[in-house]
Amino acid sequence: MPAPPDTENAVQRVLERIQRAWREGRPEEMAPLVSPDVTFVFPGFGMRLTGRDRLVESYREFLAGSLLRSYREERRTIEGGSTAALAEIVFEMVYARGGSEWRAHGVELWALERRAEGWVAYWRTMQELTEEPVVPAEGMQAGATR
């Protein structure tokens, strides 16, 4: 069910702040937007990470070992009611790591709830995640731009 407009607007603002924080290299700025006991379920539900500090650190580790080249959302939908919402973000990003460039595509899911302090995320996962090496066009070096 589509979220009511006030829920959708509030959740959109929270997601924008979370996305901007990590993409601009400041994952610690997402801390007030996630629950202290947030859970991140890894793709395929094979592993879990629990806690705000651990979630923020996972973004910090990704950024320390990678260079984000591009990030694009293909679609973002928000469903829910006045106190809880589920956000689905279909994304594609390109990042460099270990001398290679990778293209990742998948679906990021965030569960959020409205608390006294405002809307906060309490659960996250990525599904349908694919990663493949980016093959440079002939005559181009990896990371070069036209």
N, C-alpha and C positions, 0 to 999 in steps of 0.2 A: 504494500500500500504506500503510495507516495506520502512523504512527510508533509505535515502542515507547513505553510510558508514561513512562519516564525521559527519552527524547528529547522527547516532546511537552511534558512539564512544563517542561523546561529552555528549550525554544524559546518556549513561551508566556511565560515570565518575561522573556526577552530582548525579545520583541515588545511586551509590556506596558510595559517601561521605555522602549523607543524611542518608542512611541505617546504615552506620558505626557509625555516630554521635549518633543516638538514641540508637542503640544496645549496644554501649560502654558507655552509660550513660552521654553523652555530647550533649544533643539536641540543646543547644545554637549554636553549630558549624554548624548547618544546616541553620541558619539565612541568611547568604549571598547567599544561593542557592535557596531561595524562595522569591517571590515577596512580597513587603510590604503589598499588598492587596490580598494575597492568600486566597482562599476560600476552606474550608474543608467541604464537604457534608457528613453527617453521613450515615451509612448504611440504606438503605430504603428511603433515601432522606427526612427523618423526621426532621432534624435539620441542621443548618449551623453554621459554625464558620468562622469569617472573620478576617484576619490580621495575619501578620507574628508573632507578639508577642503572640497572642492567640494560634496559631498553635504550636509554640515551647513550650508554657506552657502546652498544652494538652499532649505532649510527656513527659514533666517533671513530670506532675501529674501521668501519667501511671507508670513511672519508680519509683516514690516515693512510690506508693502503691503496686507495683508488683516486682517480681524477675523473670527476663527472664531466663528460663532454656535452651531453644533451639529456633533457628530460621532457617528455611530452605526455600529456593525458589525452587519451582517445575518448574517454567517457567517464563521467562521474555521476552516480545516482545516489540518492539518499531516500531511504524509506524509514518509516517509524511513526511515532506519535509525539505527544507533548513531553515525555520524560525519557524516552530511549529511541535510539536511531542506529541504523546500519548503513554505512557508506561503502560503496563499491567504486573503486578507481581502476579503470583499465589503463595501463601505462606502457610506455616504451622508453628505455633510456640506453644511452651509450656511455660506457666508462672505460678508462684505461687502468690496467693493473698488471704489474709484472712484465712490462714491455709489450703487452698485447692490448688490443681494444676488443670490448665485448658489447654485444647488443642483448639487452634483457627485455623481455615482454611478459606481462602477466597481469594478474588481478590482485589488487590490494584491498583487503576488507578491514574496516575499522568498526568496532562497536563502541558507541558513546552513550552516556547518560547524563541527564541534567541533575546536578547536585546543587547544594547551597551556594557553592563558589562558582557555579556556571557549568557549562557543558565540558565534560572531560572524556577522554578515550580510556577504556578499560580493557580492550582486547583488540589484537591485530593479528592478521595472517596474510600471507601471499599464496595464491594458488595459480595453477596453470602457468607456472613460471618456466620460461625457456631462456636459455642463455646460449649464444653462439658467437664465435669469433667474427669480428668485422674484418672482411678481406678488403684491403685498400685497392682502389682503382689502379689499373696499370699506370706506372709512372708516378704514383703518389706514395709518399711515405706515410706510415701510420701516424695519425695525429695531425697531418698537414691539412691545411684548408685551401680551398680554391679561391 
